[in-house]
C-alpha cells in the first residue's frame, strides 16, 4: 500500500508541532524554575503540591498562635516573679515589725511601705501585653474607661474606720487563643485563681491595718498577730510560686511544640521544593535533545515540501 503525499506531510507537520510545543514548555520550565507551569502539565503532582501548601499554611497559623502565646505567658511569668519579690519584701517588713522595740513612727513607716507594696501588686495584677490584660481571664479587654480587672475599693464606716478590699472584675474563665478550627491553646489561669485565691490583697491590707493600730497595750498579742500574717505571706508566696511554675511548664511545652512544628514545616517545604522545583541540568539536556529533534523535523519538512511530480517525469 502506498502512502500518499498528504499523509506524509501531515505526519511530519504533526511531529514538528509537538516538538515545538515540548521545546517551548521546556524553555518555560527553565525560565520559571518550576516543574509544571499549568495544572494540566502534571495533574497528580499539582494535587500533591496543593496538599503540601495547605499543610504549611496550617502550621504557620499554629506557629503564629504559639509565638503570641509564648509572649503572653512570658509576660505573665515575669510579672509573677515581681510579685514574689514584693511578697518577700512584705515578709521582711513583717518580721521587723514583730520586734516590740519599734516605736509608733517605725510602725507607721512600715505600714506605709506595706501600702506601697499593696498598690504595686495591684498594678502588676493589672499588667497588659499590648491591649490585653494578662490576668483577666477571657476578658482581656473591653473594660469601661477608668476601670480595671483588679480595683481597690474603700468604704468608710460610721465610726470613721476605712475598710479596704480588692475586687476582681475579670473573667473566671481561663484565657485561650485559637489557631485553627476547634483548636485552642490555654494561656495561664484567670485572675481569680492566681491572685484572689492566694489571699494576697487581704493579707497586705490586714497587715497594714494591724501596724497602723499600733497596739501599745498588748505587744505580745500584736506580735502574735504579726506572726500570723507572716505565715499567711508564706502561703501567698507558695501560691504565687506554684502558679508561676505552671506557667513555666506551659512555656516549655509550647517551645517544644514550636520546635516540632518548625521541623515539620521544613520537611513539607523540602518535599514541596522537590516536587515543584525543576532540575535545570536535566531540563538543559532535554532541551538540547528537543532542539536536535526539532532541527531534524524542519529538514524533513523541507524535503517533503520540495517534492514535485515534475522531478519524477
PATI-414826 format. One record per atom (N, C-alpha, C): x, y, z. Coordinates in pm, whole numbers, plus 50000, padded with zeros to 5 digits. Layout:
N
XYZ
...
END
This chain:
313
500864988150000
500005000050000
500885012350000
500595021349910
501345033849901
500815044150001
501745051650060
501375062550149
501355075450070
500235082150070
500085094249992
500945105750041
501155115549955
501965127249987
501395134950105
500065137050103
499425144750212
499605138050347
499535124550346
499685117150472
501075119350529
502095118150445
503465120250490
503655134550540
503105144050467
503285158150502
502625161150636
501395156150654
500685158750781
501395152250900
501985140350876
502705133550983
503925141551026
504665146350926
505855154350958
505465167251027
504385173450984
503915186051042
503455184051186
502805172651212
502365169551348
503555167951442
504575160851397
505785159151478
506455172651505
506455181051402
507075194251417
506335202651522
505015202351517
504215209951615
504415204551757
504475191251769
504665185151901
506015189151959
507045188151875
508385191751921
508475206551958
507805214751881
507805229251910
507135232052044
506025224952069
505315226652197
506175221952314
506805210152298
507675204852404
508855214152430
509385219652320
510535228552334
510145241252409
509005246952374
508525259052443
508255256452591
507635244752620
507325241352759
508605239552840
509595233252779
510885231352847
511555244652875
511495253752778
512055267152797
511355274552912
510035273052918
509275279453026
509665273753162
509855260553170
510255254153296
511615259153341
512535260553244
513865265353279
513815279753329
513045288153261
512985302353299
512255304253433
511235295953461
510465297253586
511075289253700
511855278953664
512435270253767
511435260553825
510255259053762
509195250353813
508985238353721
508565227453783
508325215253707
507055215853623
506085223653671
504845224853595
504385239353597
503965243753479
503515257653462
502005258553480
501305248553426
499845248153435
499445235053504
498295234953570
497835222553635
497775210753539
497475213753413
497355202953315
498705196553281
499805203253316
501125197753287
501355184653363
500875184353490
501055172353573
499995172653684
498755168653653
497645169853749
497905163053884
498515151253884
498735144054010
499705151554100
500795156854043
501765164454122
501185177654171
500305183454092
499665196054133
498805193654258
498075182654260
497245179354377
498115177454501
499215170154485
500125167854598
500725181154644
501055189654549
501625202854581
500635211154663
499375211054623
498345218554697
498195213254839
498285200054857
498195194254991
499365198755078
500545199055020
501715203955094
501515218455137
501035226755045
500845240955073
499795243155182
498725235355178
497705236355283
498285232455419
499105221955418
499735217755543
500655228455598
501445234755510
502355245555553
501565257355606
500455260555541
499615271755585
499055269355725
498615257255753
498095253955886
499195254855992
500375249955957
501495250556051
501865265056081
501845273655980
502185287756001
501175294456094
499895290756082
498875296056173
499155291656316
499505279056330
499795273556462
501055280156520
502065282256436
503295288756482
503015302956528
502145310056456
501785323756496
501085323656631
500185314156651
499485313056778
500475309656890
501415300856862
502415297156962
503275309156999
503705316856900
504515328756927
503745338757014
502475341056979
501655350057059
501475344657201
501245331557209
501055325157340
502305325957426
503475323657365
504725324357439
504975338457493
504695348457411
504875362357456
503965365257575
502735360457568
501755362657675
502195355557803
502595342957790
503005335057907
504275340657971
505235344757889
506475350157943
506225363258016
505275371057967
504905383458038
504255380058172
503415369758174
502805365358300
503875360658399
504795352358350
505835346858438
506685358058498
507075367558414
507885378758463
507125386858567
505845389058543
505025396658637
504925389658771
504695376658769
504575369158895
505925368658968
507025368958893
508325369658956
508475382459037
507965393558981
507985406359054
507075405959176
505945399059164
505025397659278
505705389859390
506415379259354
507155371459454
508135380259531
508835388859458
509795397959523
509095407259622
507925412159585
507185421159673
506675413859797
506225401559780
505755393759894
506925390959990
508095388059932
509285385860014
509635398460093
509545409860029
509815422560099
508795424960209
507545422060183
506495423860285
506775414860406
507265402760381
507575393660491
508725399160576
509745404660510
510875410660583
510375421960672
509505430360619
508955441460697
508125436360814
507365425660790
506545420060897
507415414461010
508505407860973
509415402461074
510035413861156
510405424761089
510945436261160
509905442461253
508655442861204
507585448861285
507245440561407
507565427561402
507275418861516
508185422161635
509215430261610
510115434461718
509415444961804
509215442061930
508465450862020
509165464062046
510435465262007
511165477562034
510835488561933
510155485361824
509805495561726
508785505261785
509005518261764
508045528061814
506955530661712
506065539661747
504905542061660
505315547561524
506365555661520
506815561261392
507375550461300
508115541061361
508665529961282
507535521261229
506525518761314
505385510661269
504645517761155
504495530761168
503785538461064
504555537960932
505865539260939
506685538760817
506585525060752
506575514560837
506435500960784
505075499160718
504045504460783
502685503560728
502595510760593
503285522160582
503265529660457
503955521760345
505035514860379
505715506760278
504865494760238
504165488960335
503245477960303
502155482960209
501695495260231
500665501060143
501215502760002
502465507059991
503085508359858
503195494759790
503545484559869
503625470959814
502255466559764
501215469659842
499835466259802
499505472259666
499815485059649
499485491759523
500375486759409
501605482859441
502485477259338
501955463859290
501515455359385
500935442359347
499665444559265
498865454359304
497635457359231
497955461659088
498985469859073
499405474358940
499895462558856
500655453558919
501145441758847
500005432558806
499015431158893
497855422758861
497095428358741
497185441558719
496515448058606
497455449958487
498555442458484
499515443758374
498875439958240
499395446358135
498915443758000
500065440157908
499745432457805
500645429957694
499935435557572
500415447057526
499665453857421
498355459057479
497245454757423
495925458857470
495275448257557
495975437457584
495375426257657
495855425757801
494905424457895
495265422558035
495735408158055
496805406658133
497415393558150
496635384258242
495935389958341
495305381558442
493805384458455
493155386858343
491715389658345
490905378158284
491535366458268
490835355258208
490485358258063
489325353458020
488915355757882
488595370457853
488335378157958
488025392357939
489325400357936
490085398857830
491385405557822
491265420457788
490095424757746
489865438757712
488375441757728
487985453957691
486575457557696
486125463557828
487055467757912
486685474058038
486325488658014
485365493658092
484965507658079
486125516758116
486175528858060
487255538158093
487365540158245
488575539158295
488795541158438
488585528858523
488195517658462
488005505158537
489045494958493
489345485758584
490415476058561
489975462358612
490715451858575
490365438458626
490415437758779
491385444558840
491505444858986
491395459359033
490515461759128
490325475359178
490275475459330
490945485359388
490945487259533
489765496259570
488865491259650
487705499259694
487855502759841
487275514259878
487315518760017
485915522460064
485605518160187
484305521160246
484525526660387
483925538160413
484085544560544
482895540760633
483185534660747
482155530760842
481715542760926
480565541660992
480065552661076
481075557261182
481895548161232
482875551861333
484145557961273
484125560061142
485265566161075
486295556361025
486145543761058
487105533661012
486945531360862
488075530460794
488075528360649
488355513560621
487435507360550
487575493360511
488015492760366
489135486160342
489655484660206
489535470160162
489255468460034
489275455059976
489485456059825
490005445459768
490235444959624
489175436159561
488555440959455
487525433359384
488075429459246
487615418059200
488055412859071
486935414458970
487205421558860
486195424058756
486425415958630
487435407458634
487755399658514
486885387258502
487265378558409
486525366258384
487095354958469
486215345958511
486665334258586
486985322658491
486875325158362
487265315158261
488675318358213
489485307958204
490885309758163
490965314458018
491995322257988
492185327857855
492795317557761
492215316157644
492725307057541
492755314257407
493665310357321
493705315757185
493565304157087
492915306656976
492695296156876
493705297656763
494065286456703
494995286756591
494435279356470
493315272456489
492655265856378
491235262456423
490415257756335
489035254756368
488965244256478
488395248256592
488225239156704
489485236356782
490575243356752
491855241056819
492255253456898
492565251557028
492915262857114
494125259757202
494775270557247
495885269557340
495515277357465
495545270957580
495235277657706
496475284857755
496295297357800
497415305557845
497235309357991
497955302458078
497895305858220
496515303658280
496245310958389
494965309958457
494405323858483
493115324458512
492475337458532
492875343658665
492575356558680
492995364158798
492395359358929
491215353158921
490605347959044
491505336959103
491955327959017
492795316859063
494185321559105
494745330859027
496135334859051
496255344159172
495425354659176
495585364759281
494545363859393
493275363659357
492235364259460
492295352059552
492465340259493
492505328059574
493775327159660
494785335259627
496015334959706
495865342259838
494895351559844
494705359459966
495715370659980
496415373959872
497485383759880
496985397659920
495855401759865
495375415259894
494855416360037
494085406460082
493565406660219
494705406360320
495765398760289
496895397660380
497635410960394
497905417460283
498615430260286
497775441060352
496485441360321
495595451360382
495495448960533
495355436360572
495245433160714
496515436460790
497675433660731
498945436760796
499115451760811
498755459160709
498855473860718
497955479260828
496725474260834
495785478760937
496305475661077
496885463961094
497415459961224
498555469061267
499445472361174
500575480861208
500135495161240
499135500161169
498635513661196
497925514461329
497325503361372
496625503361502
497605505061617
498845499861601
499915501361699
499415498361841
499145485761863
498625481361993
499735481862099
499875493262164
500915495062265
500535488562398
499275485362415
498815479662542
499255465162554
499125457762444
499445443562448
500365440162332
501655442462350
502635439462245
502685424562213
502455416462316
502525401962296
501445397362198
500225402862217
499135399262127
499415404461987
499935416561980
500245422361850
501315414261778
502345410361852
503405402161793
502845388961741
501935383261820
501305370561777
500525372761646
499805383761638
499035386661517
499935388761396
501065395761420
502005397961309
502585384661262
502875375761357
503385362461322
502385354961236
501115356661265
500095350361182
500145355561039
500345368661024
500445374560890
501705369760819
502765367660894
503985362260833
503705348360775
502965340260850
502575327160799
501705328160675
500805337960675
499935339860557
500755344260436
501765352660460
502615357060350
503375345260290
503775335860376
504415323560325
503455315860235
502195314960277
501195307860197
500955314960064
500915328360071
500735336259949
501895333859853
503105334259906
504295332259823
504255318559756
503925308259833
503875294659778
502805293559669
501675300359689
500595300059590
501055306559459
501665318459470
502135325659352
503245317659282
504145311659362
505235303759305
504695291659230
503635285659283
503035274159215
502425278259081
501725289459079
501135294258955
502215297958854
503295303658906
504405307258817
505055294758757
505195284358837
505795271958787
504905265458682
503585266458698
502665261158597
502825268458465
502995281558474
503215289558354
504525285458288
505555283358371
506845278958317
506735265758244
505915256658298
505705243758231
504995245658097
504035255058093
503345257857967
504305263657864
505185272557909
506185278457819
507065267657760
507545258657846
508395247657800
507665238857699
506395236157727
505595227757637
505425234357500
505105247357501
504895254357374
506205255657296
507315257757365
508595258757296
508955245557229
508625234357296
508865221257237
507985219257114
506705223157127
505785222157013
506265230856897
506785242556930
507255251656827
508405245356748
509335238956819
510455232356753
509985220856664
509015213156714
508505201956635
507825206856508
507035217256519
506335222356401
507285229356306
508355235256358
509365241256270
510025230456186
510355219256250
510965207956177
509975202056076
508715200756116
507695195156027
507485204255906
507455217255932
507285226755821
508455225855725
509675224555779
510855223355694
510775210955605
510275200055663
510125187655585
509135189555471
507995195855502
506985198355398
507535207555290
508265217855330
508835227155232
509865220155144
510645211255203
511625203755123
510915194655023
509865187955070
509095179154980
508435187154869
507905198854905
507265207554806
508295212254703
509485215954753
510535220354662
510965209354566
511085197154619
511465185954533
510415183254427
509185185654461
508075183154368
507955194254264
508075206754309
507825218054220
509075222954147
510205223054215
511405229054156
511985220154046
512275226453936
512785219053819
514255215553836
514635204153776
516045200153769
516625206753645
517305217953663
517755225953549
518745218353460
519595210253523
520565202553443
519845192553353
518855185853410
518085176153332
517315182953221
516735194653253
515975201953152
516875207253041
518095210953076
519025215952974
519365204852873
519575192852925
519855181452836
518635178452749
517445178852813
516205176252738
516015186652629
516305199152662
516135209852564
517085208252446
518295203852475
519265201452369
518785190352275
518245179552334
517735168352254
516535172752171
515665180752234
514495185552160
514905194752045
515925202852068
516405211951962
516935204051843
517685193451873
518215184951765
517065178451688
516085173151765
514945166551701
514125176651620
514035188951672
513265199351602
513955203251472
515275204451475
516015207751352
515855196651248
515885184151295
515715172851203
514325172951142
513335176251225
511955176951175
511805187951072
512505199151094
512435210150997
513025205750863
514155198450868
514775193650743
513835183850671
513175175150752
512245165550692
511085172850626
510625183250692
509515191150637
509925197750506
511165202750504
511655209250382
511765199350267
512205187150302
512335176950199
510965173250144
509995171450232
508655167850187
508035179050106
508275191550153
507685203050084
508285204649944
509535199649925
510215201349796
509865190749695
509035180949731
508645170249638
507715175649527
507895171149404
507055175349292
507025164149185
505905162349117
505775152049014
506705154748895
507105167648880
507955171348767
509285164048776
509715162048909
511005155548931
510985140648892
509775135348884
509675120948856
509215118248714
509135128448626
508695126748485
509925123948400
END
